[in-house]
Amino acid sequence: MDEWERLERRRRIVCRAAGMAVGAAVLFLLLMFVARHSGMKAQDQFTLICERALHEAEREGGR
């Protein structure tokens, strides 16, 4: 394998790794943006039901 082939392979690996890092960062920022603008409220039904049950138990326990 010639020197230029090794350099080309190394360049491709670095470009792919950098692309994945940038993609992960963009996805993370997008998810953080969505979480902040949704009021940080749980979206799945199981969590909503559990939170409702906890609030009802707190109200009944306070009486």
C-alpha positions in Angstrom: 0.0 0.0 0.0 1.4 3.3 -1.1 1.7 6.3 1.2 -1.0 8.3 -0.6 -3.4 5.3 -0.2 -2.8 5.4 3.6 -3.3 9.1 3.7 -6.5 8.8 1.6 -7.8 6.1 3.9 -7.0 8.1 7.0 -8.7 11.2 5.5 -11.9 9.2 4.9 -11.9 7.8 8.4 -11.4 11.3 9.9 -14.1 12.7 7.7 -16.6 10.0 8.6 -15.8 10.3 12.3 -16.2 14.1 12.2 -19.5 13.7 10.3 -20.8 11.3 12.9 -19.8 13.7 15.7 -21.5 16.6 14.0 -24.6 14.5 13.4 -24.8 13.4 17.0 -24.3 17.0 18.2 -27.1 18.3 15.9 -29.4 15.5 17.1 -28.6 16.2 20.7 -29.3 20.0 20.3 -32.5 19.2 18.4 -33.8 17.0 21.2 -32.8 19.6 23.8 -34.7 22.2 21.9 -37.8 20.0 21.7 -37.6 19.2 25.4 -37.3 22.8 26.4 -40.2 23.9 24.3 -42.5 21.1 25.3 -42.4 22.4 28.9 -40.2 19.4 30.0 -43.4 17.3 30.3 -43.3 13.6 29.8 -44.7 12.5 26.5 -45.3 8.8 27.0 -48.6 7.5 28.4 -47.0 5.3 31.1 -45.2 8.2 32.7 -48.3 10.4 32.4 -50.5 7.8 34.2 -47.9 7.3 36.9 -47.6 11.1 37.5 -51.4 11.4 37.7 -51.6 8.5 40.2 -48.8 10.1 42.3 -50.6 13.5 42.4 -53.9 11.8 43.4 -52.1 9.9 46.2 -50.6 13.2 47.4 -54.0 14.9 47.5 -55.6 12.0 49.3 -52.7 11.8 51.8 -53.0 15.5 52.6 -56.6 15.3 53.7 
